[in-house]
Amino acid sequence: MNFFVKKFYEDAQKDESFMRKISKAKKRFHYLKEPREKICAIIEKIILPIAEEKGYNFDIYDLLVFEEEASESGAKLMEESVLEKVSGGAEKFEMPVVSASTLLNMGEVSLKGLASEYLRGKNKEI
């Protein structure tokens, strides 16, 4: 998981201005019914420019990979042995991760393959 993206989201959720922009983005992109499309649009148009403005050095691919890893389905991809090493036991591992999907209250949306799907779509546009 990208430490800088995680740090950005942790800091950003404490920033009232950022949270207002996220709230406005939910309304602005309400016409996008597909959750994966909505999250990509908000990350590309709102979150990435704010991150760059605040001096964070990551790109949209880093953000999208972070979303995949932070999602419920992404967390389930971790092997039990890894969880045991990290937390002392798989049963005790519960670490809420702040991400765009959680800030947007998107619920249980599968984000597996989001980054590669986004890049494939952008390559078709070129």
C-alpha positions in Angstrom: 0.0 0.0 0.0 1.4 3.4 -1.0 2.4 5.2 2.2 2.2 8.7 0.6 -1.4 8.1 -0.7 -2.4 6.8 2.7 -0.9 9.8 4.4 -2.6 12.2 1.9 -6.0 10.7 2.7 -5.4 10.7 6.4 -4.4 14.4 6.3 -7.1 15.3 3.8 -10.0 13.9 5.8 -9.1 16.4 8.6 -9.2 19.3 6.0 -12.7 20.9 5.9 -12.0 22.4 2.5 -11.1 19.0 1.1 -14.2 17.4 2.6 -16.4 20.1 1.1 -14.9 19.5 -2.3 -15.6 15.7 -1.9 -19.2 16.5 -1.0 -19.6 18.8 -4.0 -18.0 16.1 -6.2 -20.6 13.6 -5.2 -23.3 15.9 -6.4 -21.3 17.0 -9.5 -20.8 13.5 -10.7 -24.2 12.1 -9.6 -25.1 11.4 -13.2 -22.4 8.7 -13.4 -24.3 5.6 -12.2 -21.4 3.1 -12.5 -19.5 3.4 -9.1 -16.2 2.5 -10.7 -16.6 5.3 -13.3 -17.6 7.7 -10.6 -14.6 7.0 -8.4 -12.3 7.4 -11.4 -13.8 10.7 -12.4 -13.6 12.1 -8.9 -10.0 10.9 -8.4 -8.9 12.3 -11.8 -10.8 15.6 -11.6 -10.8 16.5 -7.9 -8.5 14.4 -5.7 -5.4 14.2 -7.9 -5.2 18.0 -8.4 -5.7 18.6 -4.7 -2.9 16.1 -3.9 -0.6 17.8 -6.4 -1.4 21.2 -5.0 -0.5 20.0 -1.5 2.9 18.7 -2.8 2.2 15.0 -2.9 4.1 13.2 -5.6 2.0 10.3 -6.9 -0.1 9.8 -10.0 -3.6 8.6 -10.8 -2.3 5.0 -11.2 -1.0 5.1 -7.6 -4.4 6.4 -6.4 -6.3 3.7 -8.3 -4.1 0.9 -7.0 -4.5 2.3 -3.5 -8.3 2.1 -4.0 -8.0 -1.5 -5.1 -5.9 -2.4 -2.1 -8.0 -0.4 0.4 -11.3 -1.9 -0.8 -12.9 -4.8 1.1 -12.1 -7.2 -1.7 -8.5 -6.0 -1.9 -8.1 -6.5 1.8 -9.3 -10.1 1.4 -6.5 -10.8 -1.1 -4.0 -10.7 1.7 -2.9 -14.1 2.7 -3.5 -15.4 6.3 0.3 -15.8 6.8 0.9 -12.2 5.9 -1.9 -11.1 8.3 -0.4 -13.2 11.1 3.1 -11.6 10.6 1.6 -8.0 10.5 -0.9 -8.2 13.3 -0.1 -11.2 15.4 -3.1 -13.0 14.0 -5.5 -12.8 11.2 -8.4 -12.5 13.6 -7.1 -9.3 15.2 -6.4 -7.5 11.9 -8.8 -4.7 11.5 -7.4 -1.4 10.2 -9.8 1.0 8.6 -8.2 2.6 5.6 -9.3 6.0 4.4 -9.7 6.1 0.6 -11.8 7.9 -1.9 -14.4 5.1 -1.9 -14.8 5.3 1.8 -15.0 9.2 1.7 -17.6 8.9 -1.0 -19.5 6.2 1.0 -19.6 3.9 -1.9 -20.1 0.8 0.2 -19.3 -2.7 -1.0 -18.0 -1.9 -4.5 -15.5 -4.3 -6.0 -12.6 -2.3 -7.2 -10.4 -5.2 -8.3 -8.7 -4.4 -11.6 -9.7 -0.7 -11.4 -6.3 0.7 -12.2 -5.6 -1.5 -15.3 -9.2 -1.0 -16.5 -8.8 2.8 -16.2 -5.5 2.8 -18.1 -6.9 0.6 -20.9 -9.8 3.1 -21.3 -7.3 6.0 -21.5 -5.1 4.2 -24.0 -8.2 3.7 -26.3 -8.8 7.4 -26.3 -5.3 8.1 -27.6 
